[in-house]
Amino acid sequence: MVSSKKEPRRISALVAVLVAAAALALGLAACGGGGGGIEGGGETEAAEKVKLEGKPSGELTISNWPLYIDKKTVPDFEKASGVSVKYIEDINSNEEFFNKMQPLLGQGESGGRSIFVLADYMVTKMHKLGYLQEFDKAGLPEVEKNLVASLQHPAFDPNRDYTAPWQSGMTGVIVNKETAPNVKSVCDLFESQYKGKVDFLNEVRETVPLVMKCEGVDPNEATEADWMKAIEKIKGAADSGQIRRFTGNDYARDLTSGDAVAVIGWSGDAVQLQEDNPDLEWRMPTEGCMLWSEDMVIPIGAPNPTAAEAFMNYVYEPEVQANIAEYVNYVTPVEGVKEVLAKRDPELAKNQLIFPSASFTKNCSATPVFKSEEEEQKVIKAFDSVLNG
Amino acid sequence: MSSLRRRLSPYFLLGPGTIWLIVFFVVPLYFMAKLSLESGAVGSLEFDWNWSNYSEALSEYDTQFVRSFVYAGAATLLALVIAYPLAYAIAFKAGRWRNVMLFAVVAPFFTTYLIRTIAWETILSDESPVTEFLHAVGLAPSGHILATSWAVIAGLTYNFLPFMILPIYASLERIDVRLIEAGKDLYASAAQTFLRVTLPLSAPGVVAGTLLTFIPAAGDYVNAQFLGGAGNRMIGNVIQSLYLSQADYPSAAALSFVLMALIMIAVVIYIRFAGSEALMGEDTV
């Protein structure tokens, strides 16, 4: 404690120090104002375009999701191209990554990164904000040649001017065959016998549309009322304890420990989970699945776009892509991989989760697009309030 | 010259701490205050004294506020019940094992907080012996502990327990045993001596320990994230999701201020009630 011998002079000196400190703080605050603010960014600017400069060299930084590439591709690319790659797995959620990067992107910087891998809807949003560069297709001959037909002309980027798919996949149900043999649809997840043993994904664009499909609503024709009704149904199941918890990839833990017997989950994960527990399998819900893809993009301000395009081009070589497909087990966007894998591992080449046939995915829906920003915000807010219980 | 130096030296000593506090507390606090009064979406935030961020934050997330305080309160109480006898044993009964026991209290800190919390996922997992035992004796009627309030409270209690034990131990250890002997000499029973002598003398440790446990526990979000389920989110989780997934910075900032204010009010009331002398240990002897 402060001693009782307080001299007035000392107090005034203390006050002076505090005033000085406050002034300094305000000064710093004023300096920081520019950097800390969040700017809308280049909405009005014309889209930047990649300028290729000779042979790829130098350094390249790539941001991707965890466990989304095999161990060979990056070192092989480094050897083949002479580019040194910093590959960071720092994307865990589209929203979180976007919100982390936006202050930089708003100022035309990419945080040193030259490639991001993000979902279709997120790259669409970033493109609208002027945060992405258009490709110079002269650097992407393999992409031009090998991109599968079904992904060549998506509505958000009809000519693939600024996106190249990394992997596609399906969202459906992952079940434990032993403990939940009868779960065949999203509707089945609401059965009371699985109370407290079911996880739902915390992704609004996947979980809510799947529940809509259970209700018989086509997510791509859904009105705001349909969204809200599905969210209400999920809320009811969360409040009653039917849904154990909302997860991302961490449903894997609940499934392997037996805490969950059925979850809404991604197709590629199931193949990897089977190695831990052969009873786990991904099932195509009777209502159909959600189809999504994630794209490589080059952000504005990206250093070394030449090397970035070289890498994108490299992973579109069927031999290289086969290594990735073998490891991640998602739906590959590259033509010719099936033939490569058929020689290496015929079983894998027949796997519907990696090479789904048209009839297998006939009831599946694409990630829905919101009709307006207001609707999007309302829906996200409603879903988040369910997540936050 | 030397007198000037002597007069200035306290400020030099305060310097590093003050600068630290300004750069990493005052400045961020100023930004947060400003942010909490802005309106609009990210990209077009405008400062316009938008106080409705506060009223909306409070009315929309009152459940999570109440929940956070209930969880933190329960964890603090549990930690006190566990910590006091333990600290007492270490201070008075441990003998030469005292240092070993103190080390055992601190040892978990050698592992990161996150890993320790995730370890509890395994401990409380549905098919773990702990859960099966609790189920068998009727303490887990739904068959699971993980992903319920109880798991969150257990995690909070475990994680903040050392912050309760150490201050209580420190105040017990300082007690002059002659005072306890005097109590016995004056024909007080063991219980009376404890209640009239030991307990009041250890009050500063109890007050400090409860504050060190309650304050971080109320703002915690890691335990609810890993050990909680649907419907167990605390206010920290809401703030995190507002910042990172909804990008609603103003509401998140407003919530943070409300949380800070509520904790401060709770602490002030508590100290009034417990007596600030108890906290500061002014009249321990």
Boltz contact constraints between the chains, C-beta under 6 A:
constraints:
  - contact:
      token1: [A, 1]
      token2: [B, 280]
      max_distance: 6.0
  - contact:
      token1: [A, 17]
      token2: [B, 11]
      max_distance: 6.0
  - contact:
      token1: [A, 21]
      token2: [B, 18]
      max_distance: 6.0
  - contact:
      token1: [A, 21]
      token2: [B, 22]
      max_distance: 6.0
  - contact:
      token1: [A, 25]
      token2: [B, 22]
      max_distance: 6.0
  - contact:
      token1: [A, 25]
      token2: [B, 26]
      max_distance: 6.0
  - contact:
      token1: [A, 25]
      token2: [B, 27]
      max_distance: 6.0
  - contact:
      token1: [A, 28]
      token2: [B, 27]
      max_distance: 6.0
  - contact:
      token1: [A, 29]
      token2: [B, 27]
      max_distance: 6.0
  - contact:
      token1: [A, 29]
      token2: [B, 30]
      max_distance: 6.0
  - contact:
      token1: [A, 36]
      token2: [B, 31]
      max_distance: 6.0
  - contact:
      token1: [A, 38]
      token2: [B, 42]
      max_distance: 6.0
  - contact:
      token1: [A, 38]
      token2: [B, 45]
      max_distance: 6.0
  - contact:
      token1: [A, 40]
      token2: [B, 43]
      max_distance: 6.0
  - contact:
      token1: [A, 40]
      token2: [B, 44]
      max_distance: 6.0
  - contact:
      token1: [A, 95]
      token2: [B, 245]
      max_distance: 6.0
  - contact:
      token1: [A, 96]
      token2: [B, 244]
      max_distance: 6.0
  - contact:
      token1: [A, 99]
      token2: [B, 244]
      max_distance: 6.0
  - contact:
      token1: [A, 99]
      token2: [B, 247]
      max_distance: 6.0
  - contact:
      token1: [A, 196]
      token2: [B, 144]
      max_distance: 6.0
  - contact:
      token1: [A, 238]
      token2: [B, 230]
      max_distance: 6.0
  - contact:
      token1: [A, 243]
      token2: [B, 230]
      max_distance: 6.0
  - contact:
      token1: [A, 244]
      token2: [B, 147]
      max_distance: 6.0
  - contact:
      token1: [A, 244]
      token2: [B, 229]
      max_distance: 6.0
  - contact:
      token1: [A, 245]
      token2: [B, 147]
      max_distance: 6.0
  - contact:
      token1: [A, 245]
      token2: [B, 229]
      max_distance: 6.0
  - contact:
      token1: [A, 245]
      token2: [B, 230]
      max_distance: 6.0
  - contact:
      token1: [A, 257]
      token2: [B, 125]
      max_distance: 6.0
  - contact:
      token1: [A, 258]
      token2: [B, 127]
      max_distance: 6.0
  - contact:
      token1: [A, 259]
      token2: [B, 125]
      max_distance: 6.0
  - contact:
      token1: [A, 259]
      token2: [B, 126]
      max_distance: 6.0
  - contact:
      token1: [A, 384]
      token2: [B, 241]
      max_distance: 6.0
  - contact:
      token1: [A, 384]
      token2: [B, 246]
      max_distance: 6.0
  - contact:
      token1: [A, 388]
      token2: [B, 233]
      max_distance: 6.0
  - contact:
      token1: [A, 388]
      token2: [B, 238]
      max_distance: 6.0
  - contact:
      token1: [A, 389]
      token2: [B, 230]
      max_distance: 6.0
  - contact:
      token1: [A, 389]
      token2: [B, 231]
      max_distance: 6.0
  - contact:
      token1: [A, 389]
      token2: [B, 233]
      max_distance: 6.0
